[in-house]
Amino acid sequence: MPAYFQRPENALKRANEFLEVGKKQPALDVLYDVIKSKKHRTWQKIHEPIMLKYLELCVDLRKSHLAKEGLYQYKNICQQVNIKSLEDVVRAYLKLAEDKTETAKEESQQMVLDIEDLDNIQTPESVLLSAVSGEDTQDRTDRLLLTPWVKFLWESYRQCLDLLRNNSKVERLYHDIAQQAFKFCLQYTRKAEFRKLCDNLRMHLGQIQRHHNQSTAINLNNPESQSMHLETRLVQLDSAISMELWQEAFKAVEDIHGLFALSKKPPKPQLMANYYNKVSTVFWKSGNALFHASTLHRLYHLSREMRKNLTQDEMQRMSTRVLLATLSIPITPERTDIARLLDMDGIIVEKHRRLATLLGLQSPPTRQTLINDMVRFNLLQYVVPEVKELYNWLEVDFHPLKLSGRVTKVLNWVRDQAEKEVELQQYVPHLQNNTILRLLQQVAQIYQSIEFTRLATLVPFVDAFQLERSIVDAARHCDLQVRIDHTSRTLSFGSDLNYSTREDAPVGPFLQNMPSEQIRNQLTAMSASLAKAIYVIKPVSILQERDEHHQQAIAAYLKNARKDHQRILARRQTIEERKERLESLNIQREKEELEQREAEMQKREKERIMQEHEQIKKKTVRERLEQIKKTELGAKAFKDIDIEDLEELDPDFIMAKQVEQLEKEKKELQERLKNQEKKIDYFERAKRLEEIPLIKKAYEEQRVKDMELWELQEEERISNMKVEREKALEHKKRMSRMMEDKENFLSKITAARSFIYEEKLKAFQERLVEERKRRLEERRKQRTEDRRNAFYRQKEEEAQRIHEEQLKKGD
């Protein structure tokens, strides 16, 4: 081992000496040997500057794997003594990586902007290169300069998160780095890295839950830990929404709900409000208007219960959004063709239950339940007056002729609020679709047939194609019994008596049943009428028969009541005892299996860590010895010793062998140099004397050849210039015939434009004279008014002065 390894200060000094002469790799090797040395495993104050210098060199050389090894070694050194030093080192490392990446980004943009001639940006080289590669200059510059640093920064974030993943002492630092990584993905639009980062955080959380028995493990039952995890997951959700990664956003929502389930205390209201607000955006982007409205309901009730300083304006804005979102839920639950063919009702129900669990609901919501809740809690009283009646028009009132006009006024008001209320604009298309379906349902109850043009006039905000599409969808979903006759351009409602809408069809404003629905209920009405007729015909016998059956049932019960009661009690007690016994056995077995698995996992983990450390140690020693044997000096010093034997030798012995071999070769070299000095001197002098006449002769020959070549090239240049002049004279003669036409064309254009210019100039002069007169008149009036005001003000001051003097004289 070198002498400067005996003290870390000497190693730092030696590294700085290497840096002064520009040798970064040797300086990094020196510091790496100190960090890996077993003699310096006790933390000292000098370790921190050594580690900072080491990481600075790793960043400059982009050696992320060496930085990772150094950080792990430094963690083992200082985590029991000074964990604050580890935090400072990690933060400094990430700050260096971020600064380098930002500098590379600025340089890549500057290189693109650093163009000599902005009028001639496209040089021939850049045009040819873009045609071959399909990239512009910015893309190529970013790939060469920026991409390596972005990759290095991403690796730095990932390594630091792996380093700090299950240590309660640096938990705050772990979450800060995770949030910085999310900002990095957002800044550089790294969607693939964002997905990997989310998976890593999810894996780290699983490892925390599995290895909660370790001494430095994070306790997820701690409120501070839960708060930090929730804060990080909310940043993850916000970043996923900003990058429009909706699948990752939904996974983040599930992670947040899982953290809510782990917490014994309810989360803070501000946290829940932020959660509901982001979840509503995710549901809307995924096309789930039902759960989007349900989330807004939860946010509304939470705000009313927890916020004491809720203003009237905020209440009105929230209520209006909840109303529009609820009424925007499709009246008919949307089902794709694939869902109907594959009979995915069970899957859809299970999905709705899962989504309801994320919102803390006991059962999945429906459109009707949300509307009933809205009415029950009297939400309509806080809605703005322009939208307040929309509920009655769509859900209560039956007036098909005025429905579209009323709804159109509301939608126009919503569009006018585009600058103030951006969130409301997304509900307009859904409200239009629901209005069309409500109109068709109401028209079907009062008309047997109607012309398509007449129906189109009732829905002015859609075209004929969209209206026909809505009619077909309503008939296809069995929400409405309607037929379109394209020959007569009419619509028929309720014409098939053997066909009816489904029983769970959406219910809205109701006037009367369709003919098919009346036919469907005829058997039920007939059965009820026959029962009434039998009761009228034989009332006494029916009552007697019922009494006899009743008495027999009572007698049978009284006969076996006590015995059945005892048997039921005994059976219940037996079941409870058996259940308790089975539960205790299962708990005991699961506990034993869990302890056994944990013991085996801990044992395997310790063995794996020991094997890894041993392999890393052997690998490091082998690499250093291989490097020594590759050198000429090392090959001679250890030519008779096997590499396996070298691994067992003392490092001091290896260094002594190297020094001995070096001294021996140095002496031999000096002797050889003295012997060769005289030979080289005389040999070089003889060569020079022989070379002088040959050099002169070669110079003369080359001079003659150069003169002949110059004369030949000059003749060729003169002949080419004569040919070019003859071609130029021909072009001039050919183009001179067009000179007269060019002059005529220019004179016509000049005359036409001169006339237009004179007309505009004349109009401008007239406007200028009128404007000058108007402004002079205004100035004259203003000066007159100013003089009048000054005169009156002077008179008032004079009168005030005289009045004050009189008062003084009176005193």
TORROVO-496184 format. One line per 8 residues: number of its first residue (from 0); for each residue x, y, z of C-alpha. Coordinates in nm, 3 decimals. Layout:
// TORROVO-496184
NUM	X:Y:Z; ...;
This chain:
// TORROVO-496184
0	0.000:0.000:0.000; 0.142:0.348:-0.086; 0.265:0.569:0.194; 0.008:0.839:0.131; -0.268:0.588:0.209; -0.163:0.585:0.574; -0.353:0.912:0.622; -0.659:1.026:0.421;
8	-0.526:1.385:0.418; -0.227:1.270:0.213; -0.456:1.100:-0.037; -0.663:1.417:-0.080; -0.344:1.619:-0.126; -0.214:1.372:-0.387; -0.547:1.387:-0.573; -0.530:1.767:-0.585;
16	-0.177:1.744:-0.726; -0.303:1.517:-1.004; -0.585:1.762:-1.077; -0.342:2.053:-1.106; -0.173:1.879:-1.398; -0.508:1.777:-1.553; -0.503:1.405:-1.465; -0.853:1.332:-1.337;
24	-0.851:0.953:-1.370; -0.543:0.899:-1.146; -0.693:1.141:-0.891; -1.015:0.939:-0.893; -0.820:0.614:-0.844; -0.638:0.760:-0.543; -0.960:0.864:-0.372; -1.128:0.536:-0.463;
32	-0.850:0.341:-0.288; -0.901:0.547:0.028; -1.276:0.495:0.030; -1.240:0.120:-0.027; -0.958:0.078:0.226; -1.039:-0.122:0.539; -0.805:0.095:0.747; -1.035:0.398:0.711;
40	-1.372:0.246:0.798; -1.413:0.476:1.103; -1.568:0.807:1.002; -1.352:1.117:1.037; -1.414:1.476:0.945; -1.173:1.450:0.650; -1.391:1.181:0.492; -1.653:1.432:0.381;
48	-1.423:1.654:0.164; -1.265:1.337:0.023; -1.609:1.205:-0.072; -1.715:1.539:-0.220; -1.400:1.555:-0.433; -1.450:1.190:-0.536; -1.810:1.252:-0.646; -1.707:1.570:-0.828;
56	-1.456:1.367:-1.031; -1.718:1.096:-1.095; -1.955:1.362:-1.231; -1.684:1.522:-1.450; -1.589:1.183:-1.595; -1.952:1.055:-1.598; -1.859:0.744:-1.395; -2.198:0.668:-1.242;
64	-2.107:0.312:-1.138; -1.804:0.436:-0.943; -2.019:0.701:-0.777; -2.266:0.430:-0.675; -1.991:0.215:-0.518; -1.846:0.514:-0.335; -2.184:0.617:-0.195; -2.255:0.267:-0.067;
72	-1.913:0.255:0.101; -1.963:0.600:0.254; -2.306:0.496:0.380; -2.150:0.201:0.566; -1.886:0.434:0.714; -2.105:0.716:0.843; -2.463:0.588:0.889; -2.398:0.492:1.254;
80	-2.189:0.802:1.337; -2.297:1.102:1.130; -2.591:1.043:0.898; -2.610:1.419:0.831; -2.282:1.393:0.640; -2.438:1.132:0.408; -2.730:1.366:0.339; -2.496:1.656:0.257;
88	-2.286:1.437:0.027; -2.588:1.299:-0.161; -2.741:1.644:-0.206; -2.408:1.784:-0.330; -2.373:1.493:-0.575; -2.719:1.549:-0.723; -2.661:1.924:-0.736; -2.342:1.870:-0.939;
96	-2.522:1.634:-1.179; -2.812:1.878:-1.222; -2.577:2.173:-1.286; -2.382:1.975:-1.548; -2.705:1.872:-1.722; -2.835:2.229:-1.723; -2.504:2.354:-1.861; -2.514:2.091:-2.137;
104	-2.869:2.199:-2.222; -2.765:2.563:-2.252; -2.462:2.468:-2.462; -2.672:2.258:-2.699; -2.911:2.548:-2.754; -2.624:2.796:-2.784; -2.452:2.587:-3.051; -2.768:2.594:-3.258;
112	-2.804:2.971:-3.208; -2.435:3.038:-3.278; -2.477:3.081:-3.656; -2.270:3.330:-3.850; -2.533:3.432:-4.111; -2.900:3.422:-4.008; -3.000:3.487:-4.369; -2.816:3.173:-4.479;
120	-2.891:2.926:-4.202; -2.913:2.622:-4.429; -2.556:2.547:-4.532; -2.491:2.276:-4.793; -2.347:2.048:-4.523; -2.653:2.084:-4.297; -2.896:2.028:-4.587; -2.712:1.712:-4.697;
128	-2.690:1.582:-4.338; -3.059:1.646:-4.268; -3.157:1.472:-4.594; -2.956:1.164:-4.498; -3.042:1.142:-4.126; -3.386:1.301:-4.110; -3.279:1.514:-3.810; -3.234:1.885:-3.767;
136	-2.934:2.058:-3.611; -3.097:2.087:-3.269; -3.174:1.713:-3.256; -2.817:1.616:-3.343; -2.669:1.866:-3.096; -2.899:1.746:-2.818; -2.807:1.385:-2.889; -2.435:1.457:-2.878;
144	-2.420:1.700:-2.586; -2.735:1.678:-2.379; -2.840:1.311:-2.392; -2.533:1.168:-2.209; -2.580:1.412:-1.923; -2.954:1.346:-1.904; -2.880:0.974:-1.884; -2.619:1.034:-1.614;
152	-2.861:1.247:-1.409; -3.132:0.981:-1.435; -2.888:0.712:-1.318; -2.785:0.936:-1.028; -3.146:0.976:-0.913; -3.211:0.602:-0.937; -2.891:0.510:-0.751; -2.962:0.753:-0.467;
160	-3.317:0.622:-0.429; -3.188:0.265:-0.411; -2.929:0.374:-0.156; -3.181:0.541:0.077; -3.492:0.329:0.019; -3.539:0.171:0.366; -3.360:0.395:0.613; -3.570:0.597:0.854;
168	-3.282:0.837:0.927; -3.275:0.970:0.570; -3.642:0.931:0.488; -3.689:1.304:0.420; -3.396:1.301:0.179; -3.540:0.997:-0.002; -3.870:1.176:-0.069; -3.696:1.498:-0.172;
176	-3.492:1.305:-0.430; -3.806:1.126:-0.554; -3.979:1.460:-0.608; -3.670:1.598:-0.783; -3.675:1.292:-1.011; -4.039:1.363:-1.099; -3.947:1.722:-1.187; -3.660:1.588:-1.400;
184	-3.897:1.360:-1.595; -4.137:1.650:-1.641; -3.867:1.896:-1.749; -3.709:1.666:-2.010; -4.034:1.481:-2.103; -3.891:1.140:-2.009; -4.201:0.920:-2.013; -4.019:0.585:-2.011;
192	-3.804:0.692:-1.714; -4.117:0.820:-1.538; -4.277:0.476:-1.563; -3.959:0.312:-1.432; -3.943:0.561:-1.147; -4.303:0.485:-1.046; -4.232:0.111:-1.055; -3.918:0.159:-0.843;
200	-4.106:0.359:-0.581; -4.378:0.094:-0.575; -4.114:-0.179:-0.533; -3.943:0.018:-0.254; -4.273:0.047:-0.068; -4.320:-0.330:-0.094; -3.968:-0.386:0.040; -4.041:-0.155:0.334;
208	-4.347:-0.362:0.420; -4.154:-0.690:0.394; -3.842:-0.582:0.585; -4.005:-0.384:0.864; -3.810:-0.574:1.133; -3.472:-0.421:1.047; -3.312:-0.177:1.290; -3.321:0.123:1.054;
216	-3.642:0.023:0.874; -3.915:0.277:0.806; -4.229:0.247:1.017; -4.531:0.304:0.793; -4.753:0.342:1.101; -4.569:0.664:1.182; -4.785:0.967:1.082; -4.482:1.161:0.954;
224	-4.376:0.872:0.728; -4.728:0.837:0.593; -4.747:1.212:0.531; -4.419:1.209:0.334; -4.528:0.906:0.128; -4.862:1.071:0.050; -4.689:1.395:-0.047; -4.459:1.209:-0.287;
232	-4.747:1.011:-0.439; -4.945:1.333:-0.494; -4.645:1.482:-0.677; -4.631:1.160:-0.880; -5.001:1.193:-0.964; -4.963:1.559:-1.057; -4.663:1.482:-1.281; -4.848:1.195:-1.451;
240	-5.141:1.428:-1.523; -4.906:1.696:-1.661; -4.736:1.438:-1.889; -5.078:1.289:-1.984; -4.976:0.939:-1.871; -5.323:0.840:-1.756; -5.243:0.476:-1.684; -4.962:0.579:-1.451;
248	-5.194:0.840:-1.298; -5.449:0.570:-1.219; -5.178:0.352:-1.064; -5.074:0.651:-0.852; -5.435:0.688:-0.737; -5.435:0.322:-0.630; -5.106:0.375:-0.444; -5.249:0.675:-0.260;
256	-5.557:0.477:-0.162; -5.335:0.197:-0.035; -5.150:0.448:0.184; -5.484:0.576:0.312; -5.570:0.218:0.411; -5.241:0.181:0.602; -5.302:0.498:0.800; -5.486:0.462:1.130;
264	-5.579:0.830:1.138; -5.787:1.001:0.868; -5.582:1.214:0.627; -5.583:1.591:0.646; -5.876:1.764:0.468; -5.639:1.967:0.247; -5.472:1.645:0.137; -5.804:1.478:0.062;
272	-5.927:1.783:-0.132; -5.612:1.779:-0.346; -5.654:1.403:-0.395; -6.019:1.434:-0.506; -5.935:1.721:-0.740; -5.666:1.521:-0.922; -5.869:1.198:-0.925; -6.159:1.381:-1.090;
280	-5.923:1.487:-1.371; -5.803:1.128:-1.416; -6.160:0.995:-1.432; -6.262:1.259:-1.687; -5.962:1.192:-1.910; -6.039:0.819:-1.898; -6.393:0.889:-2.019; -6.565:0.789:-1.694;
288	-6.810:1.075:-1.641; -6.999:0.886:-1.366; -6.705:0.858:-1.127; -6.583:1.204:-1.228; -6.912:1.348:-1.101; -6.903:1.123:-0.793; -6.553:1.254:-0.709; -6.674:1.613:-0.741;
296	-6.963:1.527:-0.504; -6.712:1.400:-0.248; -6.499:1.713:-0.291; -6.805:1.936:-0.249; -6.920:1.769:0.074; -6.563:1.767:0.212; -6.526:2.140:0.143; -6.859:2.221:0.308;
304	-6.780:2.018:0.618; -6.416:2.118:0.672; -6.381:2.470:0.535; -6.527:2.725:0.773; -6.423:3.026:0.563; -6.588:2.910:0.240; -6.703:3.220:0.050; -7.028:3.251:-0.139;
312	-6.845:3.281:-0.470; -6.648:2.959:-0.412; -6.964:2.779:-0.299; -7.144:2.894:-0.613; -6.859:2.787:-0.841; -6.832:2.441:-0.682; -7.209:2.382:-0.686; -7.236:2.484:-1.051;
320	-6.958:2.246:-1.152; -7.111:1.959:-0.954; -7.452:2.017:-1.117; -7.311:2.028:-1.471; -7.089:1.724:-1.410; -7.384:1.524:-1.270; -7.615:1.615:-1.557; -7.333:1.536:-1.805;
328	-7.330:1.169:-1.701; -7.459:0.970:-2.000; -7.824:0.875:-1.942; -7.753:0.538:-2.100; -7.447:0.361:-1.956; -7.190:0.346:-2.233; -7.105:-0.006:-2.352; -6.880:-0.090:-2.642;
336	-6.967:-0.354:-2.900; -6.687:-0.577:-2.768; -6.829:-0.552:-2.417; -7.172:-0.662:-2.535; -7.039:-0.949:-2.746; -6.817:-1.084:-2.468; -7.080:-1.036:-2.195; -6.853:-0.824:-1.977;
344	-7.124:-0.712:-1.733; -6.956:-0.892:-1.445; -6.620:-0.736:-1.527; -6.777:-0.390:-1.551; -6.951:-0.433:-1.215; -6.626:-0.545:-1.053; -6.445:-0.247:-1.208; -6.708:-0.008:-1.069;
352	-6.672:-0.161:-0.723; -6.298:-0.117:-0.742; -6.334:0.247:-0.845; -6.590:0.305:-0.569; -6.337:0.170:-0.319; -6.087:0.433:-0.432; -6.340:0.702:-0.337; -6.434:0.539:-0.006;
360	-6.789:0.446:-0.121; -6.976:0.140:0.005; -7.135:0.068:-0.334; -7.085:0.195:-0.691; -7.279:0.516:-0.765; -7.534:0.562:-1.039; -7.659:0.867:-1.219; -7.990:0.860:-1.037;
368	-7.834:0.824:-0.691; -7.606:1.122:-0.754; -7.903:1.331:-0.868; -8.102:1.225:-0.560; -7.811:1.319:-0.333; -7.784:1.654:-0.505; -8.152:1.725:-0.442; -8.147:1.589:-0.087;
376	-7.859:1.811:0.021; -8.026:2.112:-0.147; -7.726:2.186:-0.369; -7.941:2.371:-0.622; -7.983:2.672:-0.396; -7.612:2.763:-0.435; -7.599:2.723:-0.815; -7.574:3.037:-1.030;
384	-7.916:3.154:-1.155; -7.823:3.103:-1.524; -7.775:2.727:-1.469; -8.010:2.664:-1.179; -8.312:2.563:-1.392; -8.115:2.316:-1.604; -8.197:2.034:-1.359; -8.572:2.094:-1.386;
392	-8.562:2.120:-1.765; -8.373:1.791:-1.809; -8.502:1.579:-1.519; -8.843:1.713:-1.406; -9.035:1.927:-1.659; -9.206:1.772:-1.961; -9.189:2.027:-2.241; -9.024:1.891:-2.558;
400	-9.096:2.195:-2.774; -8.901:2.432:-2.548; -8.638:2.195:-2.407; -8.362:2.259:-2.663; -8.407:2.635:-2.657; -8.380:2.644:-2.279; -8.076:2.421:-2.268; -7.911:2.619:-2.550;
408	-7.929:2.937:-2.339; -7.749:2.759:-2.056; -7.482:2.617:-2.290; -7.425:2.961:-2.446; -7.375:3.105:-2.097; -7.125:2.829:-2.019; -6.934:2.906:-2.340; -6.926:3.276:-2.249;
416	-6.751:3.183:-1.922; -6.458:3.025:-2.109; -6.204:3.264:-1.956; -6.334:3.248:-1.597; -6.451:2.886:-1.578; -6.235:2.674:-1.808; -6.342:2.347:-1.639; -6.707:2.394:-1.739;
424	-6.640:2.388:-2.113; -6.579:2.012:-2.116; -6.938:1.937:-2.015; -7.106:2.105:-2.316; -7.093:1.806:-2.561; -7.225:1.562:-2.297; -7.509:1.796:-2.203; -7.603:1.823:-2.571;
432	-7.617:1.442:-2.607; -7.832:1.405:-2.295; -8.063:1.681:-2.419; -8.113:1.497:-2.749; -8.205:1.171:-2.570; -8.444:1.347:-2.331; -8.608:1.522:-2.625; -8.653:1.192:-2.812;
440	-8.807:1.028:-2.502; -9.056:1.312:-2.455; -9.144:1.334:-2.824; -9.206:0.956:-2.831; -9.469:0.996:-2.554; -9.679:1.255:-2.739; -9.624:1.176:-3.110; -9.691:0.853:-3.297;
448	-9.492:0.979:-3.596; -9.304:1.298:-3.677; -9.117:1.432:-3.976; -8.740:1.431:-3.948; -8.718:1.796:-4.055; -8.965:1.891:-3.780; -8.759:1.702:-3.522; -8.440:1.868:-3.650;
456	-8.594:2.211:-3.585; -8.642:2.111:-3.220; -8.267:2.038:-3.188; -8.096:2.337:-3.352; -7.748:2.282:-3.203; -7.669:1.960:-3.398; -7.670:1.870:-3.765; -7.889:1.606:-3.929;
464	-7.617:1.339:-3.931; -7.548:1.370:-3.558; -7.919:1.370:-3.480; -7.974:1.053:-3.683; -7.674:0.895:-3.510; -7.828:0.972:-3.169; -8.162:0.819:-3.277; -7.994:0.500:-3.396;
472	-7.792:0.471:-3.072; -8.108:0.514:-2.862; -8.286:0.238:-3.055; -7.979:0.011:-3.049; -7.945:0.041:-2.670; -8.320:-0.033:-2.627; -8.374:0.305:-2.462; -8.639:0.405:-2.715;
480	-8.869:0.226:-2.961; -8.830:0.421:-3.283; -8.810:0.353:-3.656; -8.678:0.579:-3.932; -8.857:0.572:-4.269; -8.608:0.719:-4.516; -8.856:0.719:-4.806; -9.093:0.959:-4.631;
488	-8.829:1.106:-4.397; -9.042:1.036:-4.090; -8.995:0.875:-3.748; -9.244:0.629:-3.591; -9.262:0.568:-3.216; -9.407:0.259:-3.042; -9.532:0.091:-3.359; -9.423:-0.265:-3.262;
496	-9.661:-0.403:-2.997; -9.448:-0.717:-2.952; -9.136:-0.518:-2.873; -9.068:-0.292:-2.579; -8.782:-0.105:-2.421; -8.587:-0.272:-2.146; -8.717:-0.239:-1.793; -8.406:-0.056:-1.664;
504	-8.427:0.206:-1.939; -8.348:0.562:-1.819; -8.641:0.734:-1.652; -8.700:1.102:-1.703; -9.002:1.335:-1.732; -9.301:1.103:-1.778; -9.641:1.164:-1.937; -9.780:0.826:-2.043;
512	-9.680:0.467:-2.129; -9.601:0.353:-2.477; -9.850:0.108:-2.641; -9.597:-0.176:-2.625; -9.549:-0.122:-2.251; -9.925:-0.139:-2.197; -9.937:-0.473:-2.387; -9.648:-0.609:-2.177;
520	-9.838:-0.546:-1.851; -10.168:-0.704:-1.966; -10.093:-1.049:-1.816; -10.016:-0.895:-1.479; -10.338:-0.693:-1.487; -10.537:-1.006:-1.589; -10.392:-1.208:-1.297; -10.482:-0.935:-1.049;
528	-10.837:-0.914:-1.185; -10.887:-1.295:-1.164; -10.767:-1.298:-0.802; -11.017:-1.028:-0.715; -11.295:-1.222:-0.895; -11.220:-1.545:-0.702; -11.222:-1.354:-0.376; -11.566:-1.213:-0.466;
536	-11.708:-1.551:-0.569; -11.582:-1.762:-0.270; -11.491:-1.532:0.014; -11.594:-1.764:0.309; -11.424:-2.086:0.195; -11.099:-1.903:0.122; -11.091:-1.747:0.468; -11.165:-2.081:0.637;
544	-10.888:-2.255:0.441; -10.640:-1.984:0.536; -10.736:-2.012:0.907; -10.692:-2.392:0.904; -10.343:-2.362:0.752; -10.258:-2.097:1.006; -10.372:-2.310:1.303; -10.179:-2.614:1.179;
552	-9.862:-2.410:1.147; -9.902:-2.270:1.500; -9.962:-2.617:1.650; -9.656:-2.762:1.477; -9.444:-2.474:1.598; -9.563:-2.501:1.963; -9.498:-2.875:1.964; -9.134:-2.852:1.856;
560	-9.049:-2.493:1.954; -8.837:-2.563:2.264; -8.653:-2.857:2.110; -8.575:-2.659:1.791; -8.466:-2.360:1.998; -8.222:-2.572:2.202; -8.092:-2.742:1.889; -8.033:-2.405:1.718;
568	-7.852:-2.268:2.023; -7.634:-2.578:2.050; -7.559:-2.569:1.680; -7.461:-2.203:1.698; -7.233:-2.267:1.996; -7.074:-2.566:1.820; -7.016:-2.358:1.507; -6.863:-2.075:1.707;
576	-6.631:-2.310:1.897; -6.523:-2.481:1.577; -6.468:-2.148:1.408; -6.261:-2.016:1.698; -6.053:-2.334:1.707; -5.990:-2.322:1.333; -5.904:-1.953:1.348; -5.657:-2.004:1.633;
584	-5.496:-2.294:1.446; -5.474:-2.090:1.125; -5.329:-1.791:1.309; -5.073:-2.009:1.484; -4.977:-2.185:1.161; -4.953:-1.858:0.966; -4.744:-1.705:1.243; -4.505:-1.999:1.244;
592	-4.481:-1.999:0.863; -4.423:-1.625:0.860; -4.148:-1.647:1.122; -3.988:-1.936:0.936; -4.003:-1.749:0.603; -3.861:-1.433:0.757; -3.579:-1.629:0.923; -3.497:-1.802:0.594;
600	-3.512:-1.476:0.401; -3.288:-1.300:0.653; -3.043:-1.587:0.640; -3.040:-1.591:0.260; -3.007:-1.213:0.252; -2.706:-1.221:0.487; -2.542:-1.497:0.283; -2.607:-1.308:-0.039;
608	-2.461:-0.985:0.101; -2.153:-1.168:0.231; -2.102:-1.340:-0.105; -2.142:-1.011:-0.290; -1.891:-0.837:-0.063; -1.643:-1.123:-0.105; -1.688:-1.125:-0.483; -1.649:-0.749:-0.502;
616	-1.334:-0.767:-0.289; -1.182:-1.045:-0.503; -1.282:-0.870:-0.822; -1.120:-0.544:-0.710; -0.795:-0.715:-0.607; -0.787:-0.918:-0.929; -0.842:-0.610:-1.143; -0.563:-0.419:-0.971;
624	-0.324:-0.715:-1.007; -0.419:-0.759:-1.373; -0.342:-0.392:-1.431; -0.004:-0.431:-1.260; 0.085:-0.745:-1.463; -0.011:-0.572:-1.789; 0.263:-0.316:-1.730; 0.618:-0.407:-1.838;
632	0.753:-0.361:-1.488; 0.485:-0.576:-1.326; 0.524:-0.853:-1.584; 0.895:-0.881:-1.506; 0.852:-0.856:-1.129; 0.581:-1.126:-1.110; 0.664:-1.347:-1.407; 0.725:-1.650:-1.185;
640	0.422:-1.596:-0.958; 0.066:-1.704:-1.051; -0.224:-1.455:-1.031; -0.401:-1.681:-0.779; -0.093:-1.669:-0.553; -0.075:-1.290:-0.588; -0.423:-1.256:-0.438; -0.290:-1.415:-0.117;
648	0.022:-1.195:-0.092; 0.062:-0.888:0.125; 0.028:-0.556:-0.066; 0.354:-0.431:0.094; 0.543:-0.732:-0.048; 0.395:-0.663:-0.394; 0.504:-0.300:-0.376; 0.856:-0.395:-0.255;
656	0.896:-0.633:-0.552; 0.792:-0.355:-0.790; 1.042:-0.108:-0.637; 1.329:-0.364:-0.653; 1.259:-0.444:-1.018; 1.238:-0.073:-1.098; 1.582:0.003:-0.947; 1.741:-0.289:-1.131;
664	1.604:-0.179:-1.468; 1.709:0.181:-1.400; 2.076:0.080:-1.358; 2.075:-0.137:-1.669; 1.919:0.142:-1.869; 2.185:0.395:-1.766; 2.463:0.158:-1.875; 2.304:0.095:-2.214;
672	2.256:0.467:-2.269; 2.624:0.542:-2.207; 2.733:0.271:-2.451; 2.498:0.384:-2.725; 2.567:0.757:-2.689; 2.895:0.754:-2.885; 2.762:0.528:-3.162; 2.458:0.746:-3.223;
680	2.662:1.069:-3.231; 2.908:0.954:-3.503; 2.636:0.777:-3.701; 2.415:1.087:-3.718; 2.707:1.311:-3.823; 2.796:1.074:-4.109; 2.437:1.061:-4.229; 2.412:1.440:-4.241;
688	2.727:1.473:-4.456; 2.594:1.219:-4.706; 2.243:1.375:-4.720; 2.343:1.735:-4.811; 2.423:1.686:-5.187; 2.125:1.456:-5.233; 1.885:1.711:-5.081; 2.014:1.989:-5.312;
696	1.970:1.769:-5.619; 1.613:1.668:-5.517; 1.526:2.036:-5.459; 1.631:2.137:-5.813; 1.432:1.853:-5.969; 1.119:1.940:-5.772; 1.149:2.311:-5.866; 1.153:2.228:-6.239;
704	0.849:2.001:-6.207; 0.653:2.266:-6.015; 0.726:2.531:-6.284; 0.602:2.302:-6.562; 0.285:2.217:-6.368; 0.213:2.587:-6.304; 0.247:2.680:-6.671; 0.015:2.395:-6.773;
712	-0.253:2.498:-6.522; -0.226:2.865:-6.628; -0.291:2.778:-6.993; -0.593:2.569:-6.898; -0.734:2.852:-6.683; -0.701:3.110:-6.964; -0.877:2.883:-7.216; -1.165:2.817:-6.972;
720	-1.212:3.191:-6.913; -1.237:3.255:-7.290; -1.505:2.987:-7.328; -1.704:3.131:-7.036; -1.688:3.485:-7.186; -1.824:3.362:-7.520; -2.116:3.192:-7.339; -2.184:3.510:-7.139;
728	-2.198:3.721:-7.460; -2.449:3.477:-7.609; -2.671:3.501:-7.297; -2.653:3.882:-7.307; -2.755:3.891:-7.673; -3.049:3.656:-7.603; -3.170:3.846:-7.296; -3.139:4.195:-7.460;
736	-3.445:4.115:-7.676; -3.662:4.114:-7.363; -3.549:4.460:-7.245; -3.830:4.649:-7.421; -4.101:4.418:-7.278; -3.953:4.453:-6.931; -3.953:4.834:-6.953; -4.317:4.838:-7.073;
744	-4.427:4.606:-6.791; -4.246:4.814:-6.528; -4.393:5.140:-6.662; -4.748:4.996:-6.640; -4.700:4.879:-6.283; -4.537:5.210:-6.183; -4.822:5.414:-6.334; -5.092:5.204:-6.167;
752	-4.925:5.215:-5.828; -4.852:5.589:-5.859; -5.224:5.656:-5.914; -5.319:5.448:-5.610; -5.051:5.621:-5.402; -5.173:5.970:-5.504; -5.533:5.876:-5.417; -5.432:5.745:-5.074;
760	-5.205:6.047:-5.015; -5.489:6.284:-5.103; -5.727:6.104:-4.864; -5.461:6.110:-4.594; -5.402:6.486:-4.639; -5.776:6.550:-4.606; -5.795:6.343:-4.288; -5.482:6.517:-4.159;
768	-5.635:6.865:-4.214; -5.960:6.762:-4.043; -5.776:6.604:-3.750; -5.554:6.914:-3.714; -5.860:7.141:-3.708; -6.032:6.919:-3.452; -5.731:6.907:-3.224; -5.671:7.284:-3.250;
776	-6.032:7.343:-3.157; -6.000:7.109:-2.860; -5.682:7.284:-2.746; -5.852:7.626:-2.776; -6.147:7.509:-2.569; -5.913:7.350:-2.314; -5.705:7.669:-2.280; -6.024:7.879:-2.242;
784	-6.150:7.643:-1.974; -5.813:7.649:-1.796; -5.803:8.030:-1.795; -6.161:8.043:-1.663; -6.081:7.799:-1.385; -5.762:7.986:-1.295; -5.954:8.317:-1.283; -6.224:8.174:-1.057;
792	-5.964:8.006:-0.836; -5.772:8.338:-0.807; -6.088:8.524:-0.713; -6.170:8.266:-0.448; -5.820:8.290:-0.303; -5.841:8.672:-0.303; -6.177:8.662:-0.127; -6.044:8.412:0.124;
800	-5.742:8.636:0.192; -5.959:8.947:0.243; -6.188:8.750:0.474; -5.893:8.631:0.685; -5.753:8.985:0.709; -6.090:9.115:0.827; -6.105:8.844:1.090; -5.757:8.938:1.212;
808	-5.855:9.308:1.231; -6.170:9.216:1.426; -5.960:9.026:1.679;
